[in-house]
Amino acid sequence: METSYESSSAFGAMFSGVFLIICLAFLVFFVICMWKVFEKAGQEGWKAIIPIYNVYVLTQIIGKPWYWVILMCIPYIGIIWGIWATNLLSKSFGKTEGFTVGLVLLPIVFYPILAFDRTIVYKGPAGDPTRFNNVNDDLNSIGKTA
């Protein structure tokens, strides 16, 4: 004869197992999305799965210095830097602040749009838009005299 305690713990174990599988599925989905976003930005996709290093690569994509990684690790302050980095990420792909709000509040919809929509292309780092222009100017000036 089963007691109610045994049946409720069996239900809890079953529920937690299902919940774990759903969480892992979301994690894999977001890793795939970030992999594609990194590839669109000209980085190698595998860099999206390495903790801390992926944030460093993100700072390169958005055109900010390396110490932003440290700023994003500070409790509470890191939230502000993370939202700012998300805004610069959306601007790096030619999107507005409205898209940033979507990335922050509804990432399950907006990150796949950013990752898989072929019309969205990387425009260059929003934090330092002249970064690529300087490289092109340097390449164009090869062989020319001043």
C-alpha positions in Angstrom: 0.0 0.0 0.0 1.4 3.4 -1.1 1.3 6.3 1.1 0.6 9.8 -0.2 4.2 10.8 0.6 5.6 8.1 -1.7 3.3 9.0 -4.6 4.0 12.7 -4.2 7.8 12.2 -4.2 7.5 10.0 -7.3 5.5 12.8 -9.0 8.1 15.4 -7.8 10.9 13.3 -9.3 9.1 12.9 -12.6 8.3 16.6 -12.7 11.9 17.6 -12.0 13.2 15.2 -14.6 10.9 16.7 -17.2 11.8 20.2 -16.1 15.5 19.3 -16.4 15.0 18.0 -20.0 13.1 21.2 -21.0 15.9 23.4 -19.5 18.6 21.5 -21.3 16.6 21.8 -24.6 16.4 25.6 -24.1 20.1 25.7 -23.3 21.1 23.8 -26.4 18.8 26.0 -28.5 20.4 29.2 -27.2 23.9 27.8 -27.7 22.9 27.1 -31.4 21.6 30.7 -31.7 24.7 32.3 -30.2 26.9 30.0 -32.4 25.1 31.4 -35.5 25.3 35.0 -34.2 29.0 34.6 -33.7 29.4 33.2 -37.2 27.4 36.1 -38.7 29.8 38.5 -37.0 32.8 36.8 -38.5 33.9 34.9 -35.4 34.2 31.1 -35.2 31.0 29.5 -33.8 32.7 27.3 -31.2 33.8 30.5 -29.3 30.1 30.9 -28.2 30.3 27.8 -26.0 33.3 28.6 -23.8 32.3 30.4 -20.6 33.9 33.9 -20.0 35.7 33.6 -23.4 32.4 34.0 -25.2 31.8 37.3 -23.4 35.3 38.5 -24.4 34.5 37.6 -28.0 31.2 39.4 -27.7 33.1 42.5 -26.6 35.1 42.3 -29.8 32.0 41.9 -31.8 30.4 45.0 -30.3 33.6 47.0 -30.3 34.3 47.4 -26.6 37.5 46.9 -24.7 38.4 43.6 -22.9 37.8 44.9 -19.4 34.0 45.0 -20.1 34.2 41.2 -19.2 35.2 42.2 -15.7 32.5 44.9 -15.5 29.9 42.3 -16.5 30.9 40.1 -13.6 30.2 42.7 -10.9 26.9 41.9 -9.1 24.1 44.2 -10.1 26.3 46.5 -12.1 26.9 43.7 -14.5 23.2 43.7 -15.4 23.5 47.2 -16.7 26.6 46.4 -18.7 24.9 43.3 -20.0 21.9 45.2 -21.3 24.3 47.8 -22.8 26.2 45.1 -24.5 23.0 43.6 -25.8 22.0 47.0 -27.2 25.4 47.3 -28.9 24.9 43.8 -30.3 21.6 44.7 -31.9 23.1 47.9 -33.3 26.0 45.9 -34.7 23.5 44.0 -36.7 21.7 47.2 -37.8 18.8 47.0 -35.4 17.3 49.6 -33.1 16.6 49.9 -29.4 13.2 48.3 -29.9 15.0 45.1 -31.0 17.2 45.4 -27.9 14.1 45.4 -25.7 13.0 42.2 -27.5 16.4 40.6 -26.9 16.3 41.4 -23.2 12.6 40.7 -22.5 11.8 38.0 -25.0 15.0 36.3 -25.9 13.4 33.0 -27.0 11.9 34.9 -30.0 14.5 37.6 -30.8 17.8 35.7 -30.6 16.6 33.1 -33.2 15.5 36.0 -35.4 19.0 37.5 -35.0 20.7 34.2 -35.6 18.6 32.7 -38.5 17.2 35.6 -40.4 19.3 35.9 -43.6 18.4 39.5 -44.1 20.1 40.6 -40.9 23.8 41.0 -41.5 26.7 42.2 -39.3 27.4 45.9 -40.0 30.4 46.2 -37.8 31.0 47.0 -34.1 28.5 49.5 -32.9 30.7 50.5 -30.0 33.5 51.7 -32.3 32.1 52.1 -35.9 35.4 53.5 -37.2 37.2 50.3 -36.3 36.7 48.7 -39.7 37.0 52.0 -41.6 40.5 52.5 -40.3 41.5 49.0 -41.4 40.1 49.7 -44.9 41.8 53.1 -45.1 45.1 51.5 -44.1 44.7 48.8 -46.8 43.7 51.4 -49.4 46.7 53.6 -48.6 49.3 50.9 -49.3 51.6 52.1 -52.0 50.3 55.6 -52.0 52.4 58.6 -51.1 51.2 61.3 -48.7 
